[in-house]
């Protein structure tokens, strides 16, 4: 399920089945050396779209949680998102990111932070992209299965 009216209505009506939220974490910066962040956002979108396709009816992918690279309040804001999802019946909340900065902050959260490496998928041909995405999806599915 994705964050559109039709899907949200189904999520609300079927919370006993749709119990998992996937939240992409996307850093924002206009520094020249941070241009690669846009690539991370693209890669993350591709992976989450594939996960949503495979688990449609079990997961919902939210709009991105965007934050400034050096934002001091991002941990508190993200915890508020997690609290809101739990208060509304979601049992599994996964914050998914390519930003390694979140890796060290896992202990600050009740919910799961899943760090995945930036893949730079655009630099590969379509066949290689599909292979790489498939392998990463297998890894993420293993993690989800342990949590479910």
Secondary structure by P-SEA (a helix, b strand, c coil): ccccaaaaaaaaaccccccbbbbbbbbbbccccccaaaaaaaaaaaaaaaaaaaccccbbbcccccccccccaaaaaaaaaaaaaaaaccccccccccccccccccccccbbbbbbcccccccccaaaaaaaaaaaaaaaaaaaaaac
